Amino acid sequence: MSPRTPIADPAAAGGVTVRPVDVGSDADLAAVNRIHAAQEEHDYGGSTAATVAQTRAAYADTKFWRQHHLLAELEVGGRREVVGTGWLGLPLAEDTDQAMVEPIVHPEHGGRGAGTALLGELVRIGRDAGRSTLTSWGTVPLEGDVDDPSLPANRLAARFGMSRKNVAVIRVLDLPVPPGLLDEIWTRTELHLGGYRILSWTDRTPDEHLSAYGVLLRQLELDEPDEDVVHEAPEYTPERIRVAEERKALAGMRSVVAVALAPDGTFAGNSVVEFRGSPATTLGFQENTLVMPEHRGHRLGYALKVTTHRMLAEHAPQLRRLATWNSHVNPWMIRINEDLGYQVTGREITYQG
């Protein structure tokens, strides 16, 4: 693809231009960051506030993933302006038939063809890479029919042959969580823990736990309640965990991790919160909180989340919001989040085709 490739698409007739991100260009990466910040503020009420250097580091390929990044431009106020960005991820160790794609358009510039143009080019790149399955995500309102064909995300997915495979409810939590609430939940939870203990760490998995943590991560992927999404659970070898940790560190990302240790010494579940370690960052993400089936019924989900949310007060006092996603077929985690004070803001659909 040439540095500036007009997309031959009827929806792009208004003058959308799509081109690759020049990773060596500070201006291009700053434009990407502006788009992401606007989308995050619109959807979640906070921003991860990446720097140019951090985004450049995040764009580096690894032996497990190859990436492509695009920019979409429109004429705004008499000049060309970046209004959208697109990401394509190609898994190299599993799901090697898939391309994961995500077009993001600035909230002020939707409906002008930029999303269609970005997705069209991402699809082309995925096909050229020999991938036969497309996976993407889209946000729809909290109310109304999730399958309404007039919704922009559904309309765009259908245009490229994708259909709904999972629905997750988006929830956000205002920070800090009142310490009294965390103490109250912990007091109720502790009575049910029995011989289970909660371990915690930040950023880097301790060497002595690498292998066991990898087994846990794979099993959690196998057990994740994601309805009809087709994917292969990765093998989380010590090397893969370290590669991911090092890449995140270069991108300025930090994490607080809690793990449930069963009486027999095995790992029974975990919870992870990720955030950027910058004073400008106001948004973090509650990633997976899952407990293995044979260890459920001991309120480990509560214990894990109280632990990570307590850790945030020390390690990320700048955060003002956490965002998380719960599949609607996961009522147990929904209840935990509601007890912690998470509020519903919308729904996210996973599409495949």
C-alpha positions in Angstrom: 0.0 0.0 0.0 1.4 3.4 -0.9 1.8 6.0 1.8 -1.6 7.6 1.0 -4.1 5.2 -0.5 -7.6 6.4 -1.2 -10.1 3.7 -0.4 -12.4 2.8 -3.4 -15.6 2.6 -1.3 -18.9 4.3 -1.8 -19.0 5.3 1.9 -15.7 7.0 1.4 -16.9 9.3 -1.3 -16.6 12.2 1.1 -12.8 12.1 0.7 -11.6 9.5 3.3 -8.0 8.7 2.8 -6.5 5.6 4.6 -2.7 5.1 5.0 -0.3 3.2 7.2 0.9 4.8 10.4 4.5 5.9 10.0 5.8 4.5 13.3 8.9 6.7 13.0 6.7 9.8 12.8 6.0 11.5 16.1 3.1 13.4 14.4 1.4 10.2 13.3 1.7 8.6 16.7 0.5 11.7 18.4 -2.6 11.6 16.1 -3.2 8.0 17.1 -3.0 9.0 20.8 -5.5 11.8 20.3 -8.0 9.4 18.7 -7.6 6.9 21.5 -7.9 9.6 24.2 -11.1 11.0 22.6 -12.6 7.5 22.3 -11.7 6.6 25.9 -13.1 9.8 27.3 -16.3 9.3 25.3 -16.8 5.7 26.3 -15.4 5.5 29.8 -14.9 9.0 31.2 -11.1 8.8 31.4 -7.9 8.3 29.4 -4.9 6.1 29.4 -2.8 9.1 28.2 -0.1 7.3 26.2 3.0 9.2 25.1 4.4 8.9 21.6 7.3 6.8 22.9 4.9 4.4 24.7 2.7 4.0 21.6 5.8 3.3 19.5 6.9 0.6 21.9 3.4 -0.9 21.9 3.5 -1.1 18.1 6.5 -3.4 18.0 5.8 -7.0 16.8 6.7 -10.1 18.8 7.2 -13.7 17.9 3.5 -14.2 19.0 1.8 -11.3 17.2 2.3 -9.2 14.1 0.5 -5.9 13.8 -0.6 -3.4 11.2 -1.7 0.2 12.0 -3.7 2.6 9.9 -4.8 6.3 9.9 -7.9 7.7 8.3 -8.0 11.3 7.2 -10.8 13.6 6.2 -11.1 17.2 5.2 -12.2 19.2 8.3 -12.4 22.9 8.2 -10.6 23.2 4.9 -7.6 21.0 5.9 -6.8 17.3 6.1 -7.2 15.9 9.6 -6.7 12.5 11.1 -10.1 11.3 12.3 -9.6 7.6 12.8 -7.1 4.8 13.4 -7.2 1.1 12.7 -5.4 -1.9 14.3 -5.0 -5.4 12.9 -3.5 -8.2 14.9 -2.3 -11.5 13.4 -1.8 -14.2 16.0 1.3 -16.3 15.2 1.1 -19.1 17.8 -2.7 -20.0 17.8 -5.7 -18.8 15.9 -3.5 -18.6 12.8 -6.6 -18.5 10.6 -7.8 -15.3 12.3 -7.2 -11.6 11.9 -8.3 -9.4 14.8 -9.3 -5.9 13.7 -10.4 -2.7 15.4 -11.3 0.6 13.6 -11.6 3.6 15.9 -13.1 6.9 14.8 -13.0 10.1 16.7 -16.5 10.6 18.3 -16.9 13.9 16.6 -16.4 12.5 13.1 -18.5 9.4 13.0 -20.9 8.8 10.1 -18.6 10.1 7.4 -17.2 6.8 6.1 -13.9 6.7 8.0 -14.9 3.5 9.9 -16.0 1.7 6.7 -12.8 2.8 5.0 -10.6 1.6 7.8 -12.3 -1.7 8.2 -12.2 -2.3 4.4 -8.5 -1.9 4.3 -7.9 -3.9 7.5 -10.0 -6.8 5.9 -7.9 -6.6 2.8 -4.6 -6.8 4.7 -6.0 -9.8 6.7 -7.0 -11.6 3.5 -3.6 -10.9 1.9 -2.0 -12.4 5.0 -4.0 -15.6 4.3 -6.4 -15.3 7.2 -9.9 -16.6 6.7 -11.7 -15.5 9.8 -12.2 -11.9 11.0 -12.8 -11.0 14.6 -13.8 -7.5 15.7 -15.7 -5.6 18.3 -18.3 -2.8 18.4 -20.2 -0.8 21.0 -24.0 -0.5 21.1 -26.3 1.3 23.5 -27.4 -0.3 26.7 -31.1 -0.1 25.8 -32.8 -1.6 22.7 -32.3 -4.6 20.5 -28.7 -5.7 20.5 -29.3 -7.1 17.0 -30.9 -3.9 15.5 -29.5 -3.8 12.0 -29.6 0.0 11.9 -27.0 0.3 14.7 -23.7 1.5 13.1 -21.6 -1.3 14.6 -24.1 -4.0 13.4 -24.4 -2.4 10.0 -20.6 -2.2 9.5 -20.1 -5.8 10.8 -22.8 -7.1 8.4 -21.2 -5.3 5.5 -18.0 -7.3 6.0 -19.7 -10.7 6.7 -19.5 -10.7 10.4 -22.2 -11.7 12.9 -22.7 -11.4 16.7 -20.9 -14.1 18.7 -20.9 -12.6 22.2 -22.4 -9.6 24.1 -20.6 -8.1 27.1 -21.9 -5.3 29.3 -19.5 -2.4 29.8 -19.2 -1.2 33.4 -17.2 1.6 34.9 -16.2 2.3 38.5 -15.4 5.6 40.0 -12.1 5.6 42.0 -11.0 5.6 44.7 -13.4 2.9 46.1 -14.3 3.9 49.7 -12.0 1.9 52.0 -14.9 1.2 54.3 -16.8 -0.6 51.4 -13.7 -2.8 50.7 -13.3 -3.6 54.3 -17.0 -4.6 54.6 -16.8 -6.9 51.6 -13.6 -8.4 52.9 -15.1 -9.1 56.3 -18.0 -11.0 54.7 -15.7 -12.8 52.3 -13.0 -13.9 54.7 -15.5 -16.2 56.5 -15.8 -18.4 53.4 -12.1 -18.6 52.4 -11.3 -21.7 54.5 -7.8 -22.8 53.6 -7.4 -20.5 50.5 -4.9 -17.6 50.6 -4.5 -14.6 48.3 -1.1 -13.8 46.9 -0.4 -10.5 45.1 2.3 -8.8 43.0 2.8 -5.9 40.6 3.9 -5.9 37.0 6.2 -8.9 36.8 5.3 -12.5 37.8 7.7 -13.8 40.4 10.1 -16.4 38.9 8.9 -19.1 41.3 5.3 -18.7 40.0 5.9 -18.5 36.3 5.0 -22.1 35.3 2.0 -22.4 37.6 0.7 -19.0 36.6 0.9 -20.0 32.9 -1.2 -23.1 33.6 -3.8 -20.9 35.3 -3.9 -18.4 32.5 -4.5 -21.1 29.9 -7.3 -22.7 31.9 -8.9 -19.4 32.5 -9.0 -18.8 28.7 -10.6 -22.2 28.3 -13.2 -21.4 30.9 -13.9 -17.9 29.8 -17.7 -17.3 29.3 -17.7 -15.9 25.8 -20.6 -17.6 24.2 -20.0 -18.5 20.6 -16.6 -16.8 20.0 -14.3 -19.2 18.2 -10.7 -19.1 19.5 -7.9 -21.3 20.7 -6.6 -20.9 24.2 -2.9 -19.9 24.1 -0.1 -21.8 25.7 1.2 -19.4 28.3 4.8 -20.6 28.6 7.3 -18.7 30.8 8.8 -17.1 27.7 5.4 -15.9 26.5 4.6 -14.3 29.8 7.9 -12.6 30.0 7.6 -11.3 26.4 4.2 -9.8 27.2 5.4 -8.3 30.4 8.5 -6.7 28.8 6.4 -5.3 26.0 3.9 -3.8 28.4 6.7 -2.2 30.5 8.1 -0.5 27.4 4.6 0.8 26.6 4.3 2.3 30.1 1.8 -0.3 31.3 1.6 -1.5 34.8 -0.5 -4.1 36.6 -1.6 -5.2 40.0 -2.3 -9.0 40.2 -4.0 -11.1 42.8 -4.0 -14.9 42.7 -5.9 -17.4 44.9 -3.8 -20.2 46.3 -5.7 -23.4 47.0 -5.1 -25.5 50.1 -3.3 -28.1 47.9 -0.8 -25.4 46.7 -2.2 -24.9 43.2 -3.5 -21.6 41.7 -7.3 -21.4 41.8 -8.0 -18.0 40.2 -6.7 -14.6 39.5 -7.6 -10.9 39.0 -5.6 -8.3 37.0 -6.0 -4.5 36.7 -3.9 -2.8 34.1 -3.1 0.9 33.9 -0.4 3.3 32.5 2.0 4.4 35.1 1.8 8.1 34.4 0.4 11.0 36.5 -1.7 12.0 33.4 -3.5 8.6 33.3 -7.0 8.6 34.7 -8.3 5.3 33.2 -7.4 1.7 34.0 -8.9 -1.6 32.9 -10.1 -4.4 35.0 -9.0 -7.4 33.0 -9.9 -11.0 33.8 -11.2 -12.1 37.1 -11.9 -15.8 37.0 -12.0 -18.7 39.3 -11.5 -22.3 38.2 -14.8 -24.3 38.3 -13.6 -26.7 41.0 -12.7 -23.9 43.4 -15.9 -21.9 43.1 -18.2 -21.3 46.1 -15.5 -19.8 48.4 -16.0 -16.1 47.4 -12.6 -16.1 45.8 -13.8 -13.6 43.2 -14.7 -11.1 45.9 -11.3 -11.7 47.7 -9.3 -11.3 44.5 -11.1 -8.1 43.5 -10.9 -6.5 46.9 -7.2 -7.2 46.9 -6.5 -5.6 43.6 -8.7 -2.6 44.3 -6.9 -2.0 47.6 -3.6 -2.2 45.7 -4.7 0.6 43.3 -4.8 3.1 46.1 -1.0 2.6 46.6 0.2 1.9 43.1 -2.2 4.0 40.9 -3.7 6.9 43.0 -4.0 9.0 39.8 -6.8 6.7 38.4 -10.3 8.0 38.5 -12.1 5.3 36.5 -11.9 1.6 35.9 -13.6 0.0 32.9 -14.5 -3.7 32.6 -16.6 -6.0 30.5 -18.8 -8.9 31.7 -20.4 -11.4 29.4 -24.1 -11.5 30.0 -23.8 -15.2 30.7 -21.6 -14.5 33.7 -24.0 -13.5 36.5 -21.5 -14.3 39.3 -19.0 -11.7 38.2 -21.8 -9.2 37.4 -22.9 -9.5 41.0 -19.4 -8.9 42.4 -18.9 -5.8 40.2 -22.3 -4.4 41.2 -21.4 -4.9 44.9 -18.2 -3.0 44.3 -20.1 -0.1 42.7 -19.5 -0.6 39.0 -22.2 1.1 36.9 -23.4 -0.1 33.5 -22.7 2.3 30.6 -23.2 0.2 27.4 -22.7 -3.1 25.6 -19.9 -4.5 23.5 -20.4 -7.1 20.8 -17.8 -9.5 19.6 -18.3 -10.2 15.9 -16.8 -13.0 13.8 -17.2 -14.0 10.2 
